């Protein structure tokens, strides 16, 4: 949220939930209609679910670094249009906090949000 505000984007946080080893929330522009666009973020850390998610794709990750991971950050795009500025802010925030290994269900490990064209 702070990174977005620094870039002049006021985000609204809604539907925040958390448990013993996870947190999730919807992030969207504060000046848009609720649910019009956004990015759902979910973080699982040091949990059996995170370990299972990592193990499921570990054999496909070419460097082997993923086997050292203990957390999974999932970004899910929502709404009628993707707000790439929100996605990019979330991606950069995650990269600033942790060493990341990007993965996409469609592209596998052959993805890097820095290479995507943002409109």
CORVEN-V668896 format. One record per residue. N is the residue number from 1. RES is the residue in one letter. SS is DSSP state (H for helix, E for strand, L for the rest). PSI is psi in degrees with one decimal (none if undefined). OMEGA is omega in degrees with one decimal (999 if undefined). Layout:
n	res	ss	psi	omega
N	RES	SS	PSI	OMEGA
N	RES	SS	PSI	OMEGA
This chain:
n	res	ss	psi	omega
1	X	L	-41.3	-179.6
2	X	H	-40.6	179.1
3	X	H	-38.5	179.0
4	X	H	-44.3	-179.4
5	X	H	-37.7	176.4
6	X	H	-28.8	-179.8
7	X	L	10.5	176.4
8	X	L	17.5	179.4
9	X	L	117.2	179.9
10	X	L	113.4	-178.3
11	X	E	149.3	174.8
12	X	E	135.1	176.8
13	X	E	126.6	177.5
14	X	E	164.9	177.8
15	X	E	40.2	179.0
16	X	E	132.5	176.7
17	X	E	155.4	177.3
18	X	E	161.4	177.7
19	X	L	-163.1	-176.2
20	X	L	-37.0	-177.3
21	X	L	23.6	-178.7
22	X	E	159.1	174.0
23	X	E	145.5	176.5
24	X	E	154.9	178.9
25	X	E	160.4	173.7
26	X	E	131.2	176.4
27	X	E	129.7	178.1
28	X	E	162.0	179.2
29	X	E	133.9	-178.4
30	X	L	-24.6	-176.1
31	X	L	8.7	179.6
32	X	L	162.8	177.0
33	X	L	136.8	179.0
34	X	L	127.2	177.6
35	X	L	-1.2	-178.9
36	X	L	-41.2	176.4
37	X	E	160.4	179.1
38	X	E	-172.7	-178.6
39	X	E	118.1	176.4
40	X	E	127.9	179.0
41	X	E	136.2	179.1
42	X	E	130.9	-178.9
43	X	E	125.3	175.1
44	X	E	128.4	-178.8
45	X	E	137.8	174.7
46	X	L	53.1	-179.3
47	X	L	162.1	175.7
48	X	H	-34.9	179.1
49	X	H	-44.9	177.7
50	X	H	-44.0	179.7
51	X	H	-40.2	179.3
52	X	H	-40.5	179.0
53	X	H	-40.2	179.2
54	X	H	-45.7	-179.6
55	X	H	-34.0	-178.2
56	X	H	-31.1	-176.3
57	X	H	-1.0	-173.2
58	X	H	-39.0	-178.0
59	X	L	-22.8	-178.5
60	X	L	-12.0	-177.6
61	X	L	115.9	-169.1
62	X	L	-26.5	-176.2
63	X	L	-19.5	-177.0
64	X	L	-5.5	-178.4
65	X	H	-28.7	-175.0
66	X	H	-24.1	179.8
67	X	H	-18.0	178.0
68	X	H	-8.1	-176.6
69	X	L	147.8	175.9
70	X	L	13.5	179.1
71	X	E	154.4	177.1
72	X	E	128.0	174.4
73	X	E	122.8	-179.1
74	X	E	125.9	173.9
75	X	E	125.1	177.5
76	X	E	123.1	-178.5
77	X	E	136.3	-175.2
78	X	E	166.8	175.7
79	X	E	-178.6	-177.5
80	X	L	-23.0	177.1
81	X	L	141.6	178.2
82	X	L	127.2	174.5
83	X	L	93.0	-174.4
84	X	H	-24.8	178.1
85	X	H	-38.0	177.7
86	X	H	-43.2	179.0
87	X	H	-46.8	-179.4
88	X	H	-40.3	178.6
89	X	H	-43.6	179.4
90	X	H	-40.9	178.7
91	X	H	-48.6	-179.4
92	X	H	-37.1	178.5
93	X	H	-44.4	178.2
94	X	H	-44.0	179.9
95	X	H	-29.5	-180.0
96	X	H	-23.3	-178.0
97	X	H	-33.4	-172.8
98	X	L	161.3	167.7
99	X	L	124.4	-173.9
100	X	L	151.5	173.6
101	X	L	98.7	-175.8
102	X	L	143.2	179.5
103	X	L	140.7	177.9
104	X	E	139.1	-179.1
105	X	L	-32.3	-179.2
106	X	L	-40.9	-174.4
107	X	L	-9.1	-176.1
108	X	E	-136.3	-178.8
109	X	L	1.0	179.7
110	X	L	58.3	-178.4
111	X	L	145.2	172.5
112	X	L	117.8	-177.0
113	X	H	-22.4	177.2
114	X	H	-21.4	-178.7
115	X	H	-12.8	-177.8
116	X	L	151.0	175.8
117	X	L	117.1	179.8
118	X	L	130.8	178.7
119	X	L	none	999
